[in-house]
Amino acid sequence: MGVRDPQPRSTQPLRQLVADVVLWLTLVLLFLAFRVTLFWLFRGEVSQLQNAQAFMRCFNTGLRSDATAAMWAILPSLTLTLIGFFYPLGIWHRRVRQLTIVTALTLCAIIFVADVGYFAEYDDQFDHWIFGLVYDDRSAILGTIWKSYHVLLLASLIAIAVAISAWLLIRLCRKAEAADLPVFVGTKSARAITIIIVVIWAFVGARVWLGRNLAGLKNAESTGDVFLNKIVLNPFWALRYAVWQEHAMQKSAGLRTILPSGDIRSAAVALYPAAQGARNLDDCLKRAAPGNAGHRPTHIFIVVMESYDAWAMQPEYAGLHLTDRLKDLGDKGVRPQGFISSGISTIESLGVIITGLPFARAFVNFQPIVRRGLPTASAPIFKQLGYKPRFFYGGYPSWQRIGEFCREQGFDEVYGGDQMTTAARPNEWGVEDEQLFRFVVEHTGSEPTFNLIMSTSYHPPYSVDVQKKGFDPNIVKSDSLGARLSSEELRVFGHLWYSDKCVGEFVSEAERKLDTPVVAITGDHYSRKQYVSARPTHTLYEQLAVPLVIYGPKALENVRRPTMLAGSHLDIVPTLVNLSAPRGFEYYAFGRDLFDESQPQAGFGCNAVMGPNFILKINEPAHVEDLHGQPKTDVDGQAMAMHYRQLHALGWWRAMKGNEWPAKASGGTRSP
């Protein structure tokens, strides 16, 4: 009969290793449970009933990132375990493991909660868009979070959950430390073999299981479903990948994340064949206005509405009566069938309209080259045409340094919400839309002006008393699509209705007061607040499209309009320039005149391409839909995606490197 020693010194490192394995397995199961929870919370986004193989691929690939994250979490304790084979550390080893448990569980709780909130808002796990928050108004963001979520309750629940979980896990690890192991595992040969196995396990767990690189892991293992692909990565690795992306975008390697070849000259030639011998990039962008036979606008307004997306203007949602005024303006004016924002956030889309550069994940308001001025910038172009360029923002000019940035880009006058009301910061994000538009009308006279206006009311925490403004939730609920909306969802939709009301009244007042105004109204990005759907799942159009309405009966009187129209924010300024400029006027633009029938009708923005009757995402070019969500087979998605990449690579180069052609091919940076 074998002899067993309950606690032999020779097996102490092995018992510590057992405790580390228990901790590692627990964390892996915790990450797996979070993925299941994420799937359950957002299961409505699964595009169709997937087979078991798709789920297996999702969870099998996800397990790799789970195992890796768990290994990184236990490395401090595992390192002490290896040391313990030569010099046992006793109680200090246990204390380090306990600290590791508390730290890991606290981070998991915070990251899990944040990831769920981020997914609910941005329809994805952490990605590079999160870095917009670094430049955003953090006090306003924190104020919005405080008002929109039960922060104290959530923090209390997190603290209680972490405390209970840590206590249970510490007890479990202590039991593992006290495991009764056979004496032979304490022999020198067994200990040597164990050390080798642990080192290999740590190396494999920390790196090799992840695959050759994280970018490959994120994209290579396709499940066949967009939603399942989004939940493949562990949230910690999703955040790490986002950090790498942002870091890469600030270096020359950022070019290759957009255009893998990195060939700027070839991209310029492909997009602008007539400029093949151009001395620099700007020469490729030179345009000549055709001249407008109609009335020249006396005032030009580009109104960018916060979170105003296009789905509510579709016929199937007309019964909700959320966007009646803008729809009416579109019926009387010009409204492209397909239109897409240039960015997923306000500053990204505003940056495109202000600078004329395609947004290529480089925040132009902070780039030194851009701050020195650009020939494509809208304000100087309209100033040459005799208009005074002005910027009106319902928020505060310090946000994203937008006030200073607009002055750098040539705006003569910049107004913020602090000048539009006597109230002391009534809302985290700015004044109510009616105050903004009233201020614009009151400060517009006979002098020709070019005006860029940014609204704020349709934004969390949705604090306008919309029912006091005339919103009747019963009208929305009377439609079958709105019958099941909660009071909170109705309150959010009430702010969309309110914004629509305010912009409609502004156009009416501007038309009454001013001689020949022309107004272009769009949304800065899709709202991420579509609580209703006329179909089992939202179409790409419903998810991504924003409206564009150009209204000005006199200015548009003699304009020949293509029957099918599509574009992006990049095309608004060239269109308005050609409405206002004499024949032969030279200017620079990456975008095109929407009314130019010689140009293909397509909008390139927001990681997607939209035409008058199709839409696709550039990372899934084979999946092309019509604007009603049905497959579209007569569109070359690969060619459209390449056009997008070439255009945005040129935008990235102009913002980050300047006007001159590259002296040699740009290098690359390996992903983590």
DADA-V822961 format. One record per run of one state. SS is the DSSP state (2 for helix, 1 for strand, 0 for the rest). FROM is the first residue (numbers start at 1). LEN is the number of residues. If there is no record, write none. Layout:
ss=SS from=FROM len=LEN
ss=SS from=FROM len=LEN
This chain:
ss=0 from=1 len=8
ss=2 from=9 len=33
ss=0 from=42 len=1
ss=2 from=43 len=3
ss=0 from=46 len=6
ss=2 from=52 len=33
ss=0 from=85 len=6
ss=2 from=91 len=32
ss=0 from=123 len=5
ss=2 from=128 len=8
ss=0 from=136 len=2
ss=2 from=138 len=11
ss=0 from=149 len=2
ss=2 from=151 len=27
ss=0 from=178 len=5
ss=2 from=183 len=4
ss=0 from=187 len=1
ss=2 from=188 len=19
ss=0 from=207 len=1
ss=2 from=208 len=3
ss=0 from=211 len=3
ss=2 from=214 len=7
ss=0 from=221 len=5
ss=2 from=226 len=5
ss=0 from=231 len=4
ss=2 from=235 len=15
ss=0 from=250 len=3
ss=2 from=253 len=6
ss=0 from=259 len=5
ss=2 from=264 len=8
ss=0 from=272 len=1
ss=2 from=273 len=3
ss=0 from=276 len=5
ss=2 from=281 len=4
ss=0 from=285 len=1
ss=1 from=286 len=3
ss=0 from=289 len=10
ss=1 from=299 len=7
ss=0 from=306 len=3
ss=1 from=309 len=1
ss=0 from=310 len=1
ss=2 from=311 len=3
ss=0 from=314 len=1
ss=2 from=315 len=6
ss=0 from=321 len=3
ss=2 from=324 len=9
ss=0 from=333 len=1
ss=1 from=334 len=2
ss=0 from=336 len=2
ss=1 from=338 len=3
ss=0 from=341 len=5
ss=2 from=346 len=10
ss=0 from=356 len=8
ss=2 from=364 len=3
ss=0 from=367 len=1
ss=2 from=368 len=4
ss=0 from=372 len=6
ss=2 from=378 len=7
ss=0 from=385 len=3
ss=1 from=388 len=6
ss=0 from=394 len=5
ss=2 from=399 len=10
ss=0 from=409 len=4
ss=1 from=413 len=3
ss=0 from=416 len=1
ss=2 from=417 len=3
ss=0 from=420 len=13
ss=2 from=433 len=10
ss=0 from=443 len=6
ss=1 from=449 len=6
ss=0 from=455 len=18
ss=2 from=473 len=5
ss=0 from=478 len=2
ss=2 from=480 len=3
ss=0 from=483 len=4
ss=2 from=487 len=27
ss=0 from=514 len=3
ss=1 from=517 len=7
ss=0 from=524 len=16
ss=2 from=540 len=5
ss=1 from=545 len=2
ss=0 from=547 len=1
ss=1 from=548 len=4
ss=0 from=552 len=14
ss=1 from=566 len=3
ss=2 from=569 len=12
ss=0 from=581 len=5
ss=1 from=586 len=3
ss=0 from=589 len=13
ss=1 from=602 len=4
ss=0 from=606 len=2
ss=1 from=608 len=4
ss=0 from=612 len=3
ss=1 from=615 len=3
ss=2 from=618 len=3
ss=0 from=621 len=3
ss=1 from=624 len=2
ss=0 from=626 len=5
ss=1 from=631 len=1
ss=0 from=632 len=5
ss=2 from=637 len=20
ss=0 from=657 len=16
